[in-house]
Amino acid sequence: MCVPGQERPFPSATFSGPAEIRTEGIGPATAQVAQRFMGAEELPEPQSDEALAAVGRVILAITIERVAAVNHLDH
């Protein structure tokens, strides 16, 4: 997985390792991600697996074993 920065000098890092797609018991983790994206102080109520599946929500879990070179793009 490559994670790019959005501001100069546009850094990026590549993380690699085994990954799995999780679809069960993901309500609490999804609520934590939503809290971060919304910048909310309170954790939203976790949704059920069924509700999350209905909108195609999954969790990609990566066990990071390697971090490749961190790059900067100066444009």
mmCIF file of the N, C-alpha and C atoms, coordinates in Angstrom:
data_MODEL
# 
_entry.id   MODEL 
# 
loop_
_atom_site.group_PDB 
_atom_site.id 
_atom_site.type_symbol 
_atom_site.label_atom_id 
_atom_site.label_alt_id 
_atom_site.label_comp_id 
_atom_site.label_asym_id 
_atom_site.label_entity_id 
_atom_site.label_seq_id 
_atom_site.pdbx_PDB_ins_code 
_atom_site.Cartn_x 
_atom_site.Cartn_y 
_atom_site.Cartn_z 
_atom_site.occupancy 
_atom_site.B_iso_or_equiv 
_atom_site.pdbx_formal_charge 
_atom_site.auth_seq_id 
_atom_site.auth_comp_id 
_atom_site.auth_asym_id 
_atom_site.auth_atom_id 
_atom_site.pdbx_PDB_model_num 
ATOM 1   N N  . MET A 1 1  ? 0.862   -1.152 0.000  1.00 0.00 ? 1  MET A N  1 
ATOM 2   C CA . MET A 1 1  ? 0.000   0.000  0.000  1.00 0.00 ? 1  MET A CA 1 
ATOM 3   C C  . MET A 1 1  ? 0.909   1.215  0.000  1.00 0.00 ? 1  MET A C  1 
ATOM 4   N N  . CYS A 1 2  ? 0.631   2.149  -0.892 1.00 0.00 ? 2  CYS A N  1 
ATOM 5   C CA . CYS A 1 2  ? 1.385   3.393  -0.955 1.00 0.00 ? 2  CYS A CA 1 
ATOM 6   C C  . CYS A 1 2  ? 0.518   4.514  -0.377 1.00 0.00 ? 2  CYS A C  1 
ATOM 7   N N  . VAL A 1 3  ? 1.106   5.280  0.520  1.00 0.00 ? 3  VAL A N  1 
ATOM 8   C CA . VAL A 1 3  ? 0.396   6.390  1.153  1.00 0.00 ? 3  VAL A CA 1 
ATOM 9   C C  . VAL A 1 3  ? 1.079   7.689  0.725  1.00 0.00 ? 3  VAL A C  1 
ATOM 10  N N  . PRO A 1 4  ? 0.387   8.502  -0.102 1.00 0.00 ? 4  PRO A N  1 
ATOM 11  C CA . PRO A 1 4  ? 0.981   9.758  -0.558 1.00 0.00 ? 4  PRO A CA 1 
ATOM 12  C C  . PRO A 1 4  ? 0.571   10.931 0.320  1.00 0.00 ? 4  PRO A C  1 
ATOM 13  N N  . GLY A 1 5  ? 1.480   11.890 0.449  1.00 0.00 ? 5  GLY A N  1 
ATOM 14  C CA . GLY A 1 5  ? 1.167   13.140 1.121  1.00 0.00 ? 5  GLY A CA 1 
ATOM 15  C C  . GLY A 1 5  ? 0.516   14.090 0.135  1.00 0.00 ? 5  GLY A C  1 
ATOM 16  N N  . GLN A 1 6  ? -0.299  14.997 0.611  1.00 0.00 ? 6  GLN A N  1 
ATOM 17  C CA . GLN A 1 6  ? -1.052  15.894 -0.268 1.00 0.00 ? 6  GLN A CA 1 
ATOM 18  C C  . GLN A 1 6  ? -0.464  17.295 -0.369 1.00 0.00 ? 6  GLN A C  1 
ATOM 19  N N  . GLU A 1 7  ? 0.619   17.549 0.367  1.00 0.00 ? 7  GLU A N  1 
ATOM 20  C CA . GLU A 1 7  ? 1.227   18.870 0.339  1.00 0.00 ? 7  GLU A CA 1 
ATOM 21  C C  . GLU A 1 7  ? 2.719   18.750 0.054  1.00 0.00 ? 7  GLU A C  1 
ATOM 22  N N  . ARG A 1 8  ? 3.301   19.828 -0.459 1.00 0.00 ? 8  ARG A N  1 
ATOM 23  C CA . ARG A 1 8  ? 4.739   19.834 -0.751 1.00 0.00 ? 8  ARG A CA 1 
ATOM 24  C C  . ARG A 1 8  ? 5.521   19.445 0.486  1.00 0.00 ? 8  ARG A C  1 
ATOM 25  N N  . PRO A 1 9  ? 6.509   18.623 0.367  1.00 0.00 ? 9  PRO A N  1 
ATOM 26  C CA . PRO A 1 9  ? 7.133   18.121 -0.856 1.00 0.00 ? 9  PRO A CA 1 
ATOM 27  C C  . PRO A 1 9  ? 6.529   16.801 -1.360 1.00 0.00 ? 9  PRO A C  1 
ATOM 28  N N  . PHE A 1 10 ? 5.252   16.551 -1.089 1.00 0.00 ? 10 PHE A N  1 
ATOM 29  C CA . PHE A 1 10 ? 4.522   15.373 -1.546 1.00 0.00 ? 10 PHE A CA 1 
ATOM 30  C C  . PHE A 1 10 ? 5.239   14.069 -1.166 1.00 0.00 ? 10 PHE A C  1 
ATOM 31  N N  . PRO A 1 11 ? 5.407   13.828 0.130  1.00 0.00 ? 11 PRO A N  1 
ATOM 32  C CA . PRO A 1 11 ? 6.079   12.595 0.557  1.00 0.00 ? 11 PRO A CA 1 
ATOM 33  C C  . PRO A 1 11 ? 5.195   11.382 0.283  1.00 0.00 ? 11 PRO A C  1 
ATOM 34  N N  . SER A 1 12 ? 5.816   10.231 0.191  1.00 0.00 ? 12 SER A N  1 
ATOM 35  C CA . SER A 1 12 ? 5.061   8.989  0.088  1.00 0.00 ? 12 SER A CA 1 
ATOM 36  C C  . SER A 1 12 ? 5.867   7.869  0.719  1.00 0.00 ? 12 SER A C  1 
ATOM 37  N N  . ALA A 1 13 ? 5.158   6.862  1.184  1.00 0.00 ? 13 ALA A N  1 
ATOM 38  C CA . ALA A 1 13 ? 5.800   5.684  1.760  1.00 0.00 ? 13 ALA A CA 1 
ATOM 39  C C  . ALA A 1 13 ? 5.007   4.465  1.306  1.00 0.00 ? 13 ALA A C  1 
ATOM 40  N N  . THR A 1 14 ? 5.711   3.365  1.077  1.00 0.00 ? 14 THR A N  1 
ATOM 41  C CA . THR A 1 14 ? 5.060   2.129  0.655  1.00 0.00 ? 14 THR A CA 1 
ATOM 42  C C  . THR A 1 14 ? 5.231   1.086  1.748  1.00 0.00 ? 14 THR A C  1 
ATOM 43  N N  . PHE A 1 15 ? 4.100   0.537  2.181  1.00 0.00 ? 15 PHE A N  1 
ATOM 44  C CA . PHE A 1 15 ? 4.073   -0.473 3.238  1.00 0.00 ? 15 PHE A CA 1 
ATOM 45  C C  . PHE A 1 15 ? 3.671   -1.795 2.606  1.00 0.00 ? 15 PHE A C  1 
ATOM 46  N N  . SER A 1 16 ? 4.356   -2.882 2.987  1.00 0.00 ? 16 SER A N  1 
ATOM 47  C CA . SER A 1 16 ? 3.989   -4.178 2.421  1.00 0.00 ? 16 SER A CA 1 
ATOM 48  C C  . SER A 1 16 ? 4.006   -5.258 3.494  1.00 0.00 ? 16 SER A C  1 
ATOM 49  N N  . GLY A 1 17 ? 3.230   -6.288 3.233  1.00 0.00 ? 17 GLY A N  1 
ATOM 50  C CA . GLY A 1 17 ? 3.104   -7.426 4.134  1.00 0.00 ? 17 GLY A CA 1 
ATOM 51  C C  . GLY A 1 17 ? 1.806   -8.143 3.833  1.00 0.00 ? 17 GLY A C  1 
ATOM 52  N N  . PRO A 1 18 ? 1.556   -9.243 4.530  1.00 0.00 ? 18 PRO A N  1 
ATOM 53  C CA . PRO A 1 18 ? 0.313   -9.975 4.286  1.00 0.00 ? 18 PRO A CA 1 
ATOM 54  C C  . PRO A 1 18 ? -0.903  -9.124 4.650  1.00 0.00 ? 18 PRO A C  1 
ATOM 55  N N  . ALA A 1 19 ? -1.964  -9.314 3.860  1.00 0.00 ? 19 ALA A N  1 
ATOM 56  C CA . ALA A 1 19 ? -3.189  -8.538 4.082  1.00 0.00 ? 19 ALA A CA 1 
ATOM 57  C C  . ALA A 1 19 ? -4.396  -9.457 4.006  1.00 0.00 ? 19 ALA A C  1 
ATOM 58  N N  . GLU A 1 20 ? -5.467  -9.016 4.637  1.00 0.00 ? 20 GLU A N  1 
ATOM 59  C CA . GLU A 1 20 ? -6.723  -9.755 4.554  1.00 0.00 ? 20 GLU A CA 1 
ATOM 60  C C  . GLU A 1 20 ? -7.872  -8.760 4.558  1.00 0.00 ? 20 GLU A C  1 
ATOM 61  N N  . ILE A 1 21 ? -8.959  -9.146 3.910  1.00 0.00 ? 21 ILE A N  1 
ATOM 62  C CA . ILE A 1 21 ? -10.181 -8.352 3.911  1.00 0.00 ? 21 ILE A CA 1 
ATOM 63  C C  . ILE A 1 21 ? -11.066 -8.899 5.023  1.00 0.00 ? 21 ILE A C  1 
ATOM 64  N N  . ARG A 1 22 ? -11.453 -8.039 5.947  1.00 0.00 ? 22 ARG A N  1 
ATOM 65  C CA . ARG A 1 22 ? -12.323 -8.451 7.053  1.00 0.00 ? 22 ARG A CA 1 
ATOM 66  C C  . ARG A 1 22 ? -13.725 -7.917 6.819  1.00 0.00 ? 22 ARG A C  1 
ATOM 67  N N  . THR A 1 23 ? -14.708 -8.780 7.075  1.00 0.00 ? 23 THR A N  1 
ATOM 68  C CA . THR A 1 23 ? -16.109 -8.393 6.903  1.00 0.00 ? 23 THR A CA 1 
ATOM 69  C C  . THR A 1 23 ? -16.934 -8.677 8.154  1.00 0.00 ? 23 THR A C  1 
ATOM 70  N N  . GLU A 1 24 ? -16.344 -9.345 9.128  1.00 0.00 ? 24 GLU A N  1 
ATOM 71  C CA . GLU A 1 24 ? -17.069 -9.696 10.352 1.00 0.00 ? 24 GLU A CA 1 
ATOM 72  C C  . GLU A 1 24 ? -16.471 -8.973 11.552 1.00 0.00 ? 24 GLU A C  1 
ATOM 73  N N  . GLY A 1 25 ? -17.337 -8.476 12.416 1.00 0.00 ? 25 GLY A N  1 
ATOM 74  C CA . GLY A 1 25 ? -16.894 -7.800 13.626 1.00 0.00 ? 25 GLY A CA 1 
ATOM 75  C C  . GLY A 1 25 ? -16.164 -6.502 13.363 1.00 0.00 ? 25 GLY A C  1 
ATOM 76  N N  . ILE A 1 26 ? -16.531 -5.814 12.258 1.00 0.00 ? 26 ILE A N  1 
ATOM 77  C CA . ILE A 1 26 ? -15.794 -4.604 11.870 1.00 0.00 ? 26 ILE A CA 1 
ATOM 78  C C  . ILE A 1 26 ? -16.475 -3.310 12.310 1.00 0.00 ? 26 ILE A C  1 
ATOM 79  N N  . GLY A 1 27 ? -17.597 -3.418 12.997 1.00 0.00 ? 27 GLY A N  1 
ATOM 80  C CA . GLY A 1 27 ? -18.312 -2.217 13.438 1.00 0.00 ? 27 GLY A CA 1 
ATOM 81  C C  . GLY A 1 27 ? -17.466 -1.274 14.280 1.00 0.00 ? 27 GLY A C  1 
ATOM 82  N N  . PRO A 1 28 ? -16.808 -1.761 15.340 1.00 0.00 ? 28 PRO A N  1 
ATOM 83  C CA . PRO A 1 28 ? -16.003 -0.860 16.175 1.00 0.00 ? 28 PRO A CA 1 
ATOM 84  C C  . PRO A 1 28 ? -14.836 -0.202 15.421 1.00 0.00 ? 28 PRO A C  1 
ATOM 85  N N  . ALA A 1 29 ? -14.142 -0.971 14.588 1.00 0.00 ? 29 ALA A N  1 
ATOM 86  C CA . ALA A 1 29 ? -13.020 -0.391 13.834 1.00 0.00 ? 29 ALA A CA 1 
ATOM 87  C C  . ALA A 1 29 ? -13.517 0.632  12.827 1.00 0.00 ? 29 ALA A C  1 
ATOM 88  N N  . THR A 1 30 ? -14.646 0.357  12.185 1.00 0.00 ? 30 THR A N  1 
ATOM 89  C CA . THR A 1 30 ? -15.227 1.295  11.223 1.00 0.00 ? 30 THR A CA 1 
ATOM 90  C C  . THR A 1 30 ? -15.650 2.584  11.932 1.00 0.00 ? 30 THR A C  1 
ATOM 91  N N  . ALA A 1 31 ? -16.178 2.469  13.131 1.00 0.00 ? 31 ALA A N  1 
ATOM 92  C CA . ALA A 1 31 ? -16.569 3.649  13.909 1.00 0.00 ? 31 ALA A CA 1 
ATOM 93  C C  . ALA A 1 31 ? -15.343 4.495  14.254 1.00 0.00 ? 31 ALA A C  1 
ATOM 94  N N  . GLN A 1 32 ? -14.213 3.852  14.567 1.00 0.00 ? 32 GLN A N  1 
ATOM 95  C CA . GLN A 1 32 ? -12.987 4.602  14.868 1.00 0.00 ? 32 GLN A CA 1 
ATOM 96  C C  . GLN A 1 32 ? -12.486 5.350  13.640 1.00 0.00 ? 32 GLN A C  1 
ATOM 97  N N  . VAL A 1 33 ? -12.544 4.703  12.468 1.00 0.00 ? 33 VAL A N  1 
ATOM 98  C CA . VAL A 1 33 ? -12.135 5.370  11.228 1.00 0.00 ? 33 VAL A CA 1 
ATOM 99  C C  . VAL A 1 33 ? -13.059 6.556  10.958 1.00 0.00 ? 33 VAL A C  1 
ATOM 100 N N  . ALA A 1 34 ? -14.365 6.369  11.120 1.00 0.00 ? 34 ALA A N  1 
ATOM 101 C CA . ALA A 1 34 ? -15.324 7.449  10.897 1.00 0.00 ? 34 ALA A CA 1 
ATOM 102 C C  . ALA A 1 34 ? -15.054 8.619  11.842 1.00 0.00 ? 34 ALA A C  1 
ATOM 103 N N  . GLN A 1 35 ? -14.741 8.329  13.083 1.00 0.00 ? 35 GLN A N  1 
ATOM 104 C CA . GLN A 1 35 ? -14.446 9.379  14.062 1.00 0.00 ? 35 GLN A CA 1 
ATOM 105 C C  . GLN A 1 35 ? -13.251 10.212 13.603 1.00 0.00 ? 35 GLN A C  1 
ATOM 106 N N  . ARG A 1 36 ? -12.212 9.558  13.112 1.00 0.00 ? 36 ARG A N  1 
ATOM 107 C CA . ARG A 1 36 ? -11.018 10.283 12.640 1.00 0.00 ? 36 ARG A CA 1 
ATOM 108 C C  . ARG A 1 36 ? -11.332 11.138 11.417 1.00 0.00 ? 36 ARG A C  1 
ATOM 109 N N  . PHE A 1 37 ? -12.074 10.558 10.452 1.00 0.00 ? 37 PHE A N  1 
ATOM 110 C CA . PHE A 1 37 ? -12.407 11.306 9.244  1.00 0.00 ? 37 PHE A CA 1 
ATOM 111 C C  . PHE A 1 37 ? -13.262 12.518 9.560  1.00 0.00 ? 37 PHE A C  1 
ATOM 112 N N  . MET A 1 38 ? -14.200 12.372 10.499 1.00 0.00 ? 38 MET A N  1 
ATOM 113 C CA . MET A 1 38 ? -15.105 13.473 10.834 1.00 0.00 ? 38 MET A CA 1 
ATOM 114 C C  . MET A 1 38 ? -14.479 14.452 11.817 1.00 0.00 ? 38 MET A C  1 
ATOM 115 N N  . GLY A 1 39 ? -13.370 14.066 12.447 1.00 0.00 ? 39 GLY A N  1 
ATOM 116 C CA . GLY A 1 39 ? -12.764 14.923 13.453 1.00 0.00 ? 39 GLY A CA 1 
ATOM 117 C C  . GLY A 1 39 ? -13.656 15.076 14.676 1.00 0.00 ? 39 GLY A C  1 
ATOM 118 N N  . ALA A 1 40 ? -14.469 14.056 14.937 1.00 0.00 ? 40 ALA A N  1 
ATOM 119 C CA . ALA A 1 40 ? -15.427 14.104 16.048 1.00 0.00 ? 40 ALA A CA 1 
ATOM 120 C C  . ALA A 1 40 ? -14.761 13.741 17.363 1.00 0.00 ? 40 ALA A C  1 
ATOM 121 N N  . GLU A 1 41 ? -15.213 14.370 18.427 1.00 0.00 ? 41 GLU A N  1 
ATOM 122 C CA . GLU A 1 41 ? -14.706 14.027 19.752 1.00 0.00 ? 41 GLU A CA 1 
ATOM 123 C C  . GLU A 1 41 ? -15.289 12.707 20.238 1.00 0.00 ? 41 GLU A C  1 
ATOM 124 N N  . GLU A 1 42 ? -16.548 12.472 19.910 1.00 0.00 ? 42 GLU A N  1 
ATOM 125 C CA . GLU A 1 42 ? -17.241 11.263 20.353 1.00 0.00 ? 42 GLU A CA 1 
ATOM 126 C C  . GLU A 1 42 ? -17.163 10.171 19.292 1.00 0.00 ? 42 GLU A C  1 
ATOM 127 N N  . LEU A 1 43 ? -17.009 8.940  19.732 1.00 0.00 ? 43 LEU A N  1 
ATOM 128 C CA . LEU A 1 43 ? -17.021 7.795  18.836 1.00 0.00 ? 43 LEU A CA 1 
ATOM 129 C C  . LEU A 1 43 ? -18.450 7.536  18.378 1.00 0.00 ? 43 LEU A C  1 
ATOM 130 N N  . PRO A 1 44 ? -18.696 7.449  17.057 1.00 0.00 ? 44 PRO A N  1 
ATOM 131 C CA . PRO A 1 44 ? -20.059 7.151  16.604 1.00 0.00 ? 44 PRO A CA 1 
ATOM 132 C C  . PRO A 1 44 ? -20.476 5.746  17.039 1.00 0.00 ? 44 PRO A C  1 
ATOM 133 N N  . GLU A 1 45 ? -21.771 5.512  17.068 1.00 0.00 ? 45 GLU A N  1 
ATOM 134 C CA . GLU A 1 45 ? -22.296 4.190  17.404 1.00 0.00 ? 45 GLU A CA 1 
ATOM 135 C C  . GLU A 1 45 ? -21.856 3.194  16.324 1.00 0.00 ? 45 GLU A C  1 
ATOM 136 N N  . PRO A 1 46 ? -21.195 2.091  16.702 1.00 0.00 ? 46 PRO A N  1 
ATOM 137 C CA . PRO A 1 46 ? -20.786 1.107  15.696 1.00 0.00 ? 46 PRO A CA 1 
ATOM 138 C C  . PRO A 1 46 ? -22.002 0.503  14.991 1.00 0.00 ? 46 PRO A C  1 
ATOM 139 N N  . GLN A 1 47 ? -21.880 0.301  13.694 1.00 0.00 ? 47 GLN A N  1 
ATOM 140 C CA . GLN A 1 47 ? -22.934 -0.314 12.903 1.00 0.00 ? 47 GLN A CA 1 
ATOM 141 C C  . GLN A 1 47 ? -22.757 -1.832 12.899 1.00 0.00 ? 47 GLN A C  1 
ATOM 142 N N  . SER A 1 48 ? -23.828 -2.537 12.553 1.00 0.00 ? 48 SER A N  1 
ATOM 143 C CA . SER A 1 48 ? -23.780 -3.992 12.490 1.00 0.00 ? 48 SER A CA 1 
ATOM 144 C C  . SER A 1 48 ? -23.042 -4.437 11.227 1.00 0.00 ? 48 SER A C  1 
ATOM 145 N N  . ASP A 1 49 ? -22.576 -5.680 11.237 1.00 0.00 ? 49 ASP A N  1 
ATOM 146 C CA . ASP A 1 49 ? -21.933 -6.240 10.047 1.00 0.00 ? 49 ASP A CA 1 
ATOM 147 C C  . ASP A 1 49 ? -22.890 -6.205 8.853  1.00 0.00 ? 49 ASP A C  1 
ATOM 148 N N  . GLU A 1 50 ? -24.166 -6.441 9.098  1.00 0.00 ? 50 GLU A N  1 
ATOM 149 C CA . GLU A 1 50 ? -25.152 -6.456 8.020  1.00 0.00 ? 50 GLU A CA 1 
ATOM 150 C C  . GLU A 1 50 ? -25.297 -5.078 7.392  1.00 0.00 ? 50 GLU A C  1 
ATOM 151 N N  . ALA A 1 51 ? -25.368 -4.038 8.219  1.00 0.00 ? 51 ALA A N  1 
ATOM 152 C CA . ALA A 1 51 ? -25.500 -2.669 7.710  1.00 0.00 ? 51 ALA A CA 1 
ATOM 153 C C  . ALA A 1 51 ? -24.250 -2.273 6.919  1.00 0.00 ? 51 ALA A C  1 
ATOM 154 N N  . LEU A 1 52 ? -23.086 -2.646 7.416  1.00 0.00 ? 52 LEU A N  1 
ATOM 155 C CA . LEU A 1 52 ? -21.840 -2.309 6.725  1.00 0.00 ? 52 LEU A CA 1 
ATOM 156 C C  . LEU A 1 52 ? -21.722 -3.075 5.408  1.00 0.00 ? 52 LEU A C  1 
ATOM 157 N N  . ALA A 1 53 ? -22.133 -4.342 5.401  1.00 0.00 ? 53 ALA A N  1 
ATOM 158 C CA . ALA A 1 53 ? -22.104 -5.145 4.174  1.00 0.00 ? 53 ALA A CA 1 
ATOM 159 C C  . ALA A 1 53 ? -23.042 -4.561 3.125  1.00 0.00 ? 53 ALA A C  1 
ATOM 160 N N  . ALA A 1 54 ? -24.166 -4.010 3.560  1.00 0.00 ? 54 ALA A N  1 
ATOM 161 C CA . ALA A 1 54 ? -25.150 -3.443 2.630  1.00 0.00 ? 54 ALA A CA 1 
ATOM 162 C C  . ALA A 1 54 ? -24.583 -2.274 1.835  1.00 0.00 ? 54 ALA A C  1 
ATOM 163 N N  . VAL A 1 55 ? -23.594 -1.581 2.392  1.00 0.00 ? 55 VAL A N  1 
ATOM 164 C CA . VAL A 1 55 ? -22.971 -0.454 1.683  1.00 0.00 ? 55 VAL A CA 1 
ATOM 165 C C  . VAL A 1 55 ? -21.570 -0.807 1.179  1.00 0.00 ? 55 VAL A C  1 
ATOM 166 N N  . GLY A 1 56 ? -21.225 -2.104 1.249  1.00 0.00 ? 56 GLY A N  1 
ATOM 167 C CA . GLY A 1 56 ? -19.946 -2.562 0.707  1.00 0.00 ? 56 GLY A CA 1 
ATOM 168 C C  . GLY A 1 56 ? -18.732 -2.243 1.558  1.00 0.00 ? 56 GLY A C  1 
ATOM 169 N N  . ARG A 1 57 ? -18.944 -2.000 2.841  1.00 0.00 ? 57 ARG A N  1 
ATOM 170 C CA . ARG A 1 57 ? -17.837 -1.621 3.727  1.00 0.00 ? 57 ARG A CA 1 
ATOM 171 C C  . ARG A 1 57 ? -17.065 -2.864 4.174  1.00 0.00 ? 57 ARG A C  1 
ATOM 172 N N  . VAL A 1 58 ? -15.740 -2.789 4.112  1.00 0.00 ? 58 VAL A N  1 
ATOM 173 C CA . VAL A 1 58 ? -14.850 -3.838 4.596  1.00 0.00 ? 58 VAL A CA 1 
ATOM 174 C C  . VAL A 1 58 ? -13.676 -3.167 5.311  1.00 0.00 ? 58 VAL A C  1 
ATOM 175 N N  . ILE A 1 59 ? -12.898 -3.964 6.015  1.00 0.00 ? 59 ILE A N  1 
ATOM 176 C CA . ILE A 1 59 ? -11.646 -3.489 6.616  1.00 0.00 ? 59 ILE A CA 1 
ATOM 177 C C  . ILE A 1 59 ? -10.503 -4.234 5.932  1.00 0.00 ? 59 ILE A C  1 
ATOM 178 N N  . LEU A 1 60 ? -9.521  -3.503 5.432  1.00 0.00 ? 60 LEU A N  1 
ATOM 179 C CA . LEU A 1 60 ? -8.309  -4.095 4.884  1.00 0.00 ? 60 LEU A CA 1 
ATOM 180 C C  . LEU A 1 60 ? -7.279  -4.078 6.008  1.00 0.00 ? 60 LEU A C  1 
ATOM 181 N N  . ALA A 1 61 ? -6.926  -5.259 6.498  1.00 0.00 ? 61 ALA A N  1 
ATOM 182 C CA . ALA A 1 61 ? -5.966  -5.378 7.603  1.00 0.00 ? 61 ALA A CA 1 
ATOM 183 C C  . ALA A 1 61 ? -4.620  -5.806 7.036  1.00 0.00 ? 61 ALA A C  1 
ATOM 184 N N  . ILE A 1 62 ? -3.606  -4.995 7.250  1.00 0.00 ? 62 ILE A N  1 
ATOM 185 C CA . ILE A 1 62 ? -2.262  -5.280 6.741  1.00 0.00 ? 62 ILE A CA 1 
ATOM 186 C C  . ILE A 1 62 ? -1.319  -5.471 7.922  1.00 0.00 ? 62 ILE A C  1 
ATOM 187 N N  . THR A 1 63 ? -0.582  -6.579 7.908  1.00 0.00 ? 63 THR A N  1 
ATOM 188 C CA . THR A 1 63 ? 0.490   -6.791 8.873  1.00 0.00 ? 63 THR A CA 1 
ATOM 189 C C  . THR A 1 63 ? 1.756   -6.259 8.205  1.00 0.00 ? 63 THR A C  1 
ATOM 190 N N  . ILE A 1 64 ? 2.199   -5.089 8.616  1.00 0.00 ? 64 ILE A N  1 
ATOM 191 C CA . ILE A 1 64 ? 3.318   -4.427 7.947  1.00 0.00 ? 64 ILE A CA 1 
ATOM 192 C C  . ILE A 1 64 ? 4.617   -5.142 8.302  1.00 0.00 ? 64 ILE A C  1 
ATOM 193 N N  . GLU A 1 65 ? 5.277   -5.638 7.265  1.00 0.00 ? 65 GLU A N  1 
ATOM 194 C CA . GLU A 1 65 ? 6.569   -6.303 7.425  1.00 0.00 ? 65 GLU A CA 1 
ATOM 195 C C  . GLU A 1 65 ? 7.707   -5.495 6.834  1.00 0.00 ? 65 GLU A C  1 
ATOM 196 N N  . ARG A 1 66 ? 7.362   -4.562 5.943  1.00 0.00 ? 66 ARG A N  1 
ATOM 197 C CA . ARG A 1 66 ? 8.408   -3.792 5.282  1.00 0.00 ? 66 ARG A CA 1 
ATOM 198 C C  . ARG A 1 66 ? 7.882   -2.417 4.933  1.00 0.00 ? 66 ARG A C  1 
ATOM 199 N N  . VAL A 1 67 ? 8.711   -1.407 5.151  1.00 0.00 ? 67 VAL A N  1 
ATOM 200 C CA . VAL A 1 67 ? 8.403   -0.044 4.711  1.00 0.00 ? 67 VAL A CA 1 
ATOM 201 C C  . VAL A 1 67 ? 9.457   0.311  3.671  1.00 0.00 ? 67 VAL A C  1 
ATOM 202 N N  . ALA A 1 68 ? 9.006   0.556  2.451  1.00 0.00 ? 68 ALA A N  1 
ATOM 203 C CA . ALA A 1 68 ? 9.929   0.902  1.356  1.00 0.00 ? 68 ALA A CA 1 
ATOM 204 C C  . ALA A 1 68 ? 10.314  2.367  1.493  1.00 0.00 ? 68 ALA A C  1 
ATOM 205 N N  . ALA A 1 69 ? 11.218  2.753  0.645  1.00 0.00 ? 69 ALA A N  1 
ATOM 206 C CA . ALA A 1 69 ? 11.775  4.116  0.675  1.00 0.00 ? 69 ALA A CA 1 
ATOM 207 C C  . ALA A 1 69 ? 10.665  5.159  0.750  1.00 0.00 ? 69 ALA A C  1 
ATOM 208 N N  . VAL A 1 70 ? 10.901  6.135  1.582  1.00 0.00 ? 70 VAL A N  1 
ATOM 209 C CA . VAL A 1 70 ? 10.017  7.297  1.657  1.00 0.00 ? 70 VAL A CA 1 
ATOM 210 C C  . VAL A 1 70 ? 10.531  8.285  0.624  1.00 0.00 ? 70 VAL A C  1 
ATOM 211 N N  . ASN A 1 71 ? 9.647   8.708  -0.267 1.00 0.00 ? 71 ASN A N  1 
ATOM 212 C CA . ASN A 1 71 ? 10.044  9.588  -1.371 1.00 0.00 ? 71 ASN A CA 1 
ATOM 213 C C  . ASN A 1 71 ? 9.418   10.957 -1.218 1.00 0.00 ? 71 ASN A C  1 
ATOM 214 N N  . HIS A 1 72 ? 10.071  11.941 -1.827 1.00 0.00 ? 72 HIS A N  1 
ATOM 215 C CA . HIS A 1 72 ? 9.541   13.300 -1.906 1.00 0.00 ? 72 HIS A CA 1 
ATOM 216 C C  . HIS A 1 72 ? 9.577   13.723 -3.359 1.00 0.00 ? 72 HIS A C  1 
ATOM 217 N N  . LEU A 1 73 ? 8.494   14.285 -3.833 1.00 0.00 ? 73 LEU A N  1 
ATOM 218 C CA . LEU A 1 73 ? 8.445   14.777 -5.201 1.00 0.00 ? 73 LEU A CA 1 
ATOM 219 C C  . LEU A 1 73 ? 8.453   16.301 -5.147 1.00 0.00 ? 73 LEU A C  1 
ATOM 220 N N  . ASP A 1 74 ? 9.454   16.906 -5.733 1.00 0.00 ? 74 ASP A N  1 
ATOM 221 C CA . ASP A 1 74 ? 9.531   18.358 -5.776 1.00 0.00 ? 74 ASP A CA 1 
ATOM 222 C C  . ASP A 1 74 ? 9.166   18.808 -7.188 1.00 0.00 ? 74 ASP A C  1 
ATOM 223 N N  . HIS A 1 75 ? 7.959   19.332 -7.348 1.00 0.00 ? 75 HIS A N  1 
ATOM 224 C CA . HIS A 1 75 ? 7.502   19.817 -8.650 1.00 0.00 ? 75 HIS A CA 1 
ATOM 225 C C  . HIS A 1 75 ? 7.425   21.312 -8.635 1.00 0.00 ? 75 HIS A C  1 
# 
